[in-house]
Amino acid sequence: MTDSDRARPAFRSRGTHRARQKRSHALALFFVAAGALLGWVLPRWERHLPEAGLTFDASTAQATLAAIAGGMITLAGFVVTAITLVVQTVQTMSPRLVAALGHFSSYLVLFGLLIGTALFALVALSQVRSDDVPRVTVTLAVGLVLVDAVTVLSLLASLRHAVTGGGLARAVGERLRTVVDQTYPAAAQASGPPPPAPGRPGEGEAIRHRGQPALILAVDEPRLVRLAARHDIHVRFLHTVGDFVGSDTAVAHLYPAPGRHPDEARQRRLARRVAACVRFGPSRSIEQDTAYGLRLLADIAIRALSPAINDPTTAIEALDQIEDVLLRLADRAHGPYWLVDEAGRPRVSCPAQHWPDLVSLALDETLLYGSANPQTVRRLHALLDRLLAATADDRRAPLAERREALHRLAATALHDPLLNAVAAQPDPQGLGGIREPP
C-alpha cells in the first residue's frame, strides 16, 4: 500500500496517563477515608448484632489492633522506599520512561490501602472497652492484614520486570501495539483519499495555543469530530501530537463548509471550542504517539549499548519489540490522515510520519551505536531480513538502505575477519540462535 492521505474514525485513548493518575489518586483517597469511617462505624453497628468472629479479650484486642496499625504504617514506608529505588533505576534506562509508562499508579493505590488499614485499626482501637470487644471489627482487621500482605507481595513481584531493561521494553511494546492498532487501522479498514479541505493551509480561522510553550500531548478526537460535524466545518492541523509549540502559535486552521460564510464572532467561538480539544503538557505521552513509543524503545537500546552500561542483551530485547511494531506498521497506510464523522465525511486533517520516517526513528541510532557489537549486528541483520521478506516492494527501499549501511558500519567497526564473519550471520537471538541452513 502506498503512503497517501488515509481516513479513519476517531478513537478515544484507552485510558490516558492523566486519567489513570486521577483514578489512582481517587482510589487511594477512598481507601484512606473508608478505613477511618469503617473503624468508627463498624464497632458501633456490631453491638446490635449477634456475637461473631474471633474471640479476644480486651487487652488482646487492643494489642492486636495496635500491632496492625504500627505494622501497616511501617509497611507503607517500605513501599515508598521501594518505589523510590525503582524510579531511580528506571531513570537510568531513560528518564522519560517513568512518566510515559505510568508504572507506579498501582503503588499509590497500595499505599492508600495500607494507610486505610492502619487508620481502621487505630480508630477501632478507640472503640475497645474492657466489657465490650468488637469481635467482628478485630476479625476484619486481621483479614485486611492478609489482603494487604497478598497485594504487597504481588506488586513487589512485578517490580522485577520494572527494574530491567527488557521488562521496560516489553511494557512499552505492549502499550505501543494498542496505539498502532488505533492510529494505523489495518489496510481493510483504511479508506481511499478523501477530498481536500477547502482553503489553503495558511487560510481559515487560526486555532492558537494561548498558554506557555508546551508539547501537544493528545487530541480528544471523538469530541473534535462531533463538533466539526455539528457545525459543518473542517479542521486542518499544522502540528502533530508530540510537536513543541510556542505561545500564540497556530496549531490548526478552521474552515467553514463550501458556500457557508459564518460571522467572525461565531468563527472565533468555534475556534476556542476546537482549541479546547487539544491537550498540552511538559512531556510527550505514548497514548496517541506511535513515534514516541518507538523513540522510547530506541532510547532503551542505545542506552544499553553505551560504553558505561555495555549491555547488548538489553538492546536485543528492545529490538525484539521494535521488530514487532515495524511488522505491524509494514502493511498499514502512513502519512497524513483524516478523521471522518459517522457518515464517513472527512472532518479533521492531521499530519503524520511516513514509513521511511518511522524506520529511521526505530533503527538508525541502534545501527550507529551497535555496529561494533557482533550480537547487536546479528540481531539487526535478522530484523531487516524479516522485514524485507514481509514488506511490499514499495516499502523495501528504506530497509534495504539500512541493511547496506549495517554492512558498511560493521565492516568499519569490526576489523578482525573472524568477528566480521560472525557478525554477518543473521540471528534472531543476537548470539546463540539456530542458524538458517545454507
C-alpha positions in Angstrom: 0.0 0.0 0.0 1.4 3.4 -1.0 1.6 6.3 1.5 -1.3 8.7 0.9 -3.9 10.6 2.7 -5.8 8.0 4.7 -9.1 8.1 6.6 -10.1 6.6 9.9 -12.7 7.1 12.5 -11.9 9.0 15.7 -10.9 7.0 18.7 -10.7 7.7 22.4 -7.4 6.6 24.1 -7.9 3.6 26.3 -7.0 5.4 29.5 -4.7 8.3 29.3 -1.8 8.8 31.8 -3.7 11.7 33.3 -6.9 9.7 33.6 -5.0 6.8 35.3 -3.4 9.2 37.7 -6.8 10.7 38.7 -8.3 7.2 39.2 -5.3 6.2 41.3 -5.5 9.3 43.5 -9.2 8.9 43.9 -9.0 5.2 44.8 -6.1 5.9 47.3 -8.1 8.6 49.0 -11.2 6.4 49.1 -9.3 3.6 50.9 -7.9 6.1 53.4 -11.3 7.7 54.1 -13.1 4.3 54.1 -10.7 2.9 56.6 -11.2 5.7 59.0 -15.0 5.7 58.6 -15.4 1.9 58.9 -13.2 1.9 62.0 -15.6 4.4 63.6 -19.0 2.9 62.4 -18.4 -0.9 62.4 -17.8 -1.3 66.2 -20.9 0.7 67.0 -23.0 -1.1 64.4 -22.0 -4.6 65.6 -23.2 -4.0 69.1 -26.7 -4.6 67.7 -25.7 -7.9 66.0 -25.2 -11.4 67.4 -21.6 -12.0 68.5 -19.4 -13.4 65.7 -15.8 -13.5 64.7 -12.6 -14.3 66.6 -12.7 -14.4 70.3 -10.4 -11.8 72.0 -10.4 -10.3 75.5 -10.0 -6.5 75.7 -6.2 -6.4 76.2 -5.5 -8.9 73.4 -7.8 -7.0 71.0 -6.1 -3.7 71.9 -2.6 -5.3 71.4 -3.7 -6.8 68.1 -5.1 -3.6 66.7 -2.1 -1.6 67.8 0.3 -4.1 66.2 -1.7 -4.0 62.9 -1.7 -0.2 62.8 2.0 0.0 63.5 2.9 -2.7 61.0 0.8 -1.2 58.2 2.5 2.2 58.7 5.9 0.6 58.6 5.0 -1.4 55.5 3.7 1.8 53.8 7.1 3.4 54.4 8.8 0.3 52.9 6.6 0.6 49.8 7.6 4.3 49.4 11.3 3.4 49.7 10.9 0.5 47.1 9.1 2.8 44.6 11.8 5.5 45.0 14.6 2.9 44.3 12.7 1.6 41.3 12.1 5.1 39.9 15.9 5.8 40.1 16.6 2.5 38.3 14.1 3.2 35.6 15.5 6.6 35.0 18.9 5.1 34.3 17.4 3.4 31.2 15.6 6.5 30.1 14.4 9.5 32.2 11.2 9.6 30.1 10.0 6.1 30.9 8.6 6.8 34.3 6.2 9.4 33.0 5.5 7.6 29.8 4.6 4.2 31.3 2.8 5.4 34.5 4.1 2.2 36.1 3.5 3.4 39.6 -0.1 4.4 39.8 -1.0 1.0 41.3 1.6 1.5 44.1 -0.2 4.7 45.0 -3.4 2.6 45.4 -1.4 0.1 47.5 -0.2 3.0 49.7 -3.7 4.2 50.3 -4.8 0.6 51.1 -2.1 0.3 53.8 -2.8 3.6 55.3 -6.5 2.9 55.2 -5.9 -0.4 57.1 -3.8 1.4 59.7 -6.5 4.1 60.2 -9.2 1.4 60.5 -7.2 -0.3 63.3 -6.4 2.9 65.1 -9.9 4.2 65.1 -11.3 0.8 66.0 -8.8 0.7 68.9 -10.5 3.7 70.5 -13.8 1.7 70.5 -12.5 -1.2 72.6 -13.7 -1.3 76.1 -13.0 -3.8 78.9 -16.6 -5.1 78.8 -17.2 -4.5 75.1 -14.8 -6.1 72.5 -15.9 -5.6 68.8 -15.1 -9.1 67.7 -16.2 -8.6 64.0 -14.0 -5.4 63.8 -10.9 -7.1 65.1 -11.6 -10.1 62.8 -11.9 -7.8 59.8 -8.7 -6.0 60.8 -6.9 -9.4 60.8 -8.4 -10.2 57.4 -7.3 -6.8 56.0 -3.7 -7.7 57.0 -4.0 -10.8 54.9 -5.3 -8.8 51.9 -2.6 -6.2 52.3 0.1 -8.9 52.5 -1.0 -10.6 49.3 -1.3 -7.3 47.5 2.2 -6.2 48.6 3.8 -9.5 47.6 2.0 -9.4 44.2 3.0 -5.8 43.4 6.6 -6.3 44.6 6.9 -9.4 42.5 6.0 -7.2 39.5 8.9 -4.8 40.3 11.4 -7.4 39.0 10.1 -6.5 35.5 10.1 -2.8 36.1 13.8 -2.6 37.1 15.1 -4.4 34.0 15.6 -3.0 30.5 13.9 -6.0 28.9 10.9 -5.6 31.2 10.6 -1.9 30.3 10.9 -2.6 26.6 8.1 -5.2 26.9 5.9 -2.7 28.8 6.5 -0.1 26.1 5.9 -2.6 23.3 2.6 -3.7 24.9 1.3 -0.2 25.1 2.6 0.6 21.6 0.8 -2.2 19.9 -2.5 -0.8 21.1 -1.6 2.6 19.9 -0.6 1.3 16.5 -3.8 -0.6 16.0 -5.8 2.6 16.9 -3.8 5.2 14.9 -2.9 3.0 11.9 -6.0 0.9 11.2 -5.5 -2.3 9.2 -5.5 -1.9 5.4 -9.0 -3.3 5.1 -10.2 -0.5 7.4 -8.4 2.3 5.7 -10.4 4.2 3.0 -9.2 5.9 -0.1 -8.1 9.6 0.0 -11.0 11.9 0.7 -11.3 15.3 -1.0 -9.1 18.1 0.5 -10.4 20.6 2.9 -11.5 24.0 1.5 -8.8 26.6 1.5 -5.1 26.5 1.8 -3.1 25.7 5.0 -2.5 29.4 5.7 -6.1 30.4 5.4 -9.1 30.0 7.7 -9.6 30.9 11.3 -6.4 30.2 13.2 -6.5 28.0 16.3 -3.7 29.1 18.6 -2.0 27.8 21.7 -2.5 30.5 24.3 -0.6 29.1 27.2 3.1 28.7 28.0 5.3 26.9 25.4 4.4 23.2 25.6 4.1 19.9 23.8 1.0 18.6 22.1 0.1 15.6 24.2 -3.2 14.4 22.7 -6.3 15.4 20.9 -9.8 14.5 22.0 -10.7 13.0 18.6 -14.4 12.0 19.3 -15.2 15.4 20.7 -13.5 17.2 17.9 -15.2 15.2 15.2 -18.6 15.7 16.7 -18.0 19.4 17.0 -16.9 19.6 13.3 -19.9 17.6 12.1 -22.4 19.5 14.2 -21.2 22.9 12.8 -20.2 21.6 9.3 -16.6 22.7 9.5 -13.2 21.3 8.6 -10.1 21.5 10.8 -6.6 21.2 9.4 -3.9 20.6 12.0 -0.5 22.2 11.3 1.3 20.2 14.0 1.1 16.6 15.1 1.0 15.1 18.5 4.4 15.3 20.1 5.4 18.7 18.5 6.6 21.5 20.7 4.7 24.8 20.1 5.4 28.2 21.5 2.9 30.7 22.9 0.4 32.1 20.4 1.5 29.5 17.8 -1.1 28.5 15.3 -1.8 24.8 15.9 -4.6 24.4 13.3 -6.9 26.2 11.0 -10.7 26.1 10.9 -12.6 26.2 7.6 -16.4 26.5 7.1 -18.0 24.3 4.6 -18.0 25.5 0.9 -20.7 28.1 0.3 -21.1 29.0 4.0 -19.9 32.3 5.4 -20.4 32.4 9.2 -19.8 35.7 11.0 -16.4 36.3 12.6 -17.7 36.1 16.2 -19.1 32.6 15.6 -15.8 31.5 14.0 -13.9 32.7 17.0 -16.2 30.9 19.4 -15.8 27.7 17.3 -12.0 28.2 17.3 -12.0 28.3 21.1 -14.0 25.2 21.3 -11.8 23.4 18.9 -8.7 24.6 20.8 -10.2 23.0 24.0 -10.0 19.6 22.3 -6.2 19.8 22.2 -4.2 18.9 25.4 -0.8 20.3 26.1 1.8 19.4 28.6 5.5 19.4 29.5 6.4 15.9 28.2 5.2 13.6 25.5 2.8 10.8 26.1 2.6 7.4 24.3 -1.2 7.4 24.2 -1.6 8.8 20.6 2.0 9.0 19.6 3.4 5.9 17.9 6.6 7.8 17.1 7.2 8.4 20.8 6.8 4.8 21.6 9.5 3.9 19.0 11.6 6.7 20.5 11.4 5.1 23.9 12.4 1.7 22.5 15.3 3.2 20.6 16.4 5.0 23.8 16.5 1.7 25.8 18.5 0.1 23.0 21.2 2.8 22.6 21.5 3.4 26.4 22.2 -0.3 26.8 24.8 -0.1 24.1 26.7 2.9 25.7 30.2 2.1 27.0 29.1 3.0 30.5 26.4 0.2 30.6 27.6 -2.2 27.9 24.5 -4.4 27.9 23.8 -5.6 24.4 21.3 -8.2 25.5 19.0 -5.5 26.7 19.4 -3.8 23.3 18.3 -7.2 21.7 15.2 -7.2 23.9 14.4 -3.7 22.7 15.0 -4.7 19.1 12.5 -7.6 19.6 9.8 -5.1 20.4 10.9 -2.7 17.5 10.7 -5.6 15.1 7.2 -6.5 16.2 6.0 -2.9 15.9 7.5 -2.4 12.4 6.0 -5.6 11.2 2.6 -4.3 12.3 3.2 -1.0 10.6 4.6 -2.5 7.4 1.3 -3.1 5.7 -0.6 -0.1 7.1 -1.2 3.2 5.4 1.0 6.0 6.6 1.4 9.8 6.3 -1.3 12.5 6.7 -4.7 11.2 7.6 -8.3 12.4 8.0 -10.7 11.8 10.8 -14.2 11.1 9.5 -17.6 11.5 11.1 -20.2 8.8 11.5 -21.4 9.5 7.9 -17.9 8.9 6.6 -17.3 12.6 5.7 -13.7 13.9 6.3 -13.7 16.5 9.1 -10.2 16.8 10.6 -6.9 16.7 8.7 -3.8 15.7 10.6 -0.1 15.4 9.6 1.8 12.2 10.5 5.0 10.4 9.8 5.6 8.4 6.6 7.0 4.9 6.6 10.7 6.0 6.0 10.4 8.3 9.0 9.3 5.5 11.3 12.0 3.2 10.0 14.7 5.8 10.6 13.4 6.6 14.1 13.3 3.0 15.1 16.7 1.8 13.7 19.2 4.4 12.7 20.7 5.2 16.1 21.0 1.5 17.0 22.7 0.9 13.7 25.2 3.6 14.6 25.9 2.7 18.2 25.6 -1.1 17.8 27.7 -1.6 14.7 30.8 -2.6 16.9 28.9 -5.3 18.8 28.5 -8.7 17.0 25.4 -9.6 19.0 23.6 -6.4 18.0 24.7 -6.6 14.4 23.5 -10.2 14.0 20.1 -9.3 15.5 19.8 -6.3 13.2 20.5 -8.5 10.2 17.7 -10.9 11.3 15.3 -8.0 11.9 16.0 -6.4 8.5 15.8 -9.7 6.7 12.4 -10.5 8.2 11.0 -7.0 7.5 12.2 -7.2 3.9 10.5 -10.6 3.4 7.2 -9.3 4.9 7.1 -5.9 3.2 5.7 -4.9 -0.1 8.1 -3.8 -2.9 7.3 -0.1 -2.5 8.2 -0.2 1.2 11.5 -2.0 0.9 13.8 0.9 -0.1 14.3 2.3 3.5 15.0 -1.2 4.8 17.5 -2.1 2.0 19.3 1.1 2.6 19.7 0.3 6.3 20.9 -3.2 5.5 23.6 -1.8 3.3 24.5 0.8 6.0 24.8 -2.0 8.5 27.2 -3.9 6.3 29.4 -0.8 5.9 29.3 0.2 9.6 30.1 -3.3 10.8 32.9 -3.7 8.3 34.4 -0.4 9.6 33.9 -1.2 13.3 34.9 -4.9 13.3 38.4 -5.0 11.9 39.0 -8.7 12.8 38.0 -11.0 9.9 36.6 -13.6 12.3 34.4 -11.2 14.2 33.3 -9.6 10.9 32.2 -13.0 9.6 30.4 -13.9 12.9 28.5 -10.5 12.8 27.4 -11.1 9.2 25.2 -14.0 10.2 21.6 -13.1 10.9 20.5 -14.4 14.3 17.1 -13.6 16.0 18.8 -14.1 19.4 21.8 -12.0 18.6 24.2 -14.7 19.6 23.4 -18.3 20.2 20.4 -18.7 17.9 19.9 -21.5 15.4 21.4 -20.7 12.0 19.4 -21.0 8.9 20.5 -23.9 6.7 22.6 -22.8 3.7 
